[in-house]
């Protein structure tokens, strides 16, 4: 993009959503993109932690009850560690079916 490109914008088209990966497709790192979805369908949904999240906020949003954070913690102890108050942005958590 050049310095004066904002003057000659012309006709802009809306951004189209990304297409879903085809079966057997791989992501940027070469892992099977369809595999995590298949694994989580039997265990529950997956959720990626964003800034400002807590287990109780996630539980309130997904289950409608903030006190169900214990179930999320038990399902993700290996990922979270010993302190349930210490979740990190970018962690992928499994949300068990309740």
C-alpha positions, 0 to 999 in steps of 0.5 A: 500500500502506497502513501497516497492509496487512501485517495484512490480507493475506488470501489471496495468489495466486502471481505468474504468469510474464509471457506471451511477446510476440505476433508483431509486439509491441513492448517498452517502447521501441517496438522489435520484441521478436521481432526480436532473437530472430530475429537471434540464432538465426542467430548464436548465443544472447544473454546479458546480463551480470550483476554478478560476470561475466567472459568466462571465467565466461560461457564456462565456464557456456555452453560448459563450458570457460573458455578459450573466452572468446576466441570470446565476445570476438571476437564482441562486440569492438564492444560490449566494446571494446579491453579484454576484462576490462572488461565492464559489467552490462547489456551484451548479448553474443552467444554464438557457436555453437562 
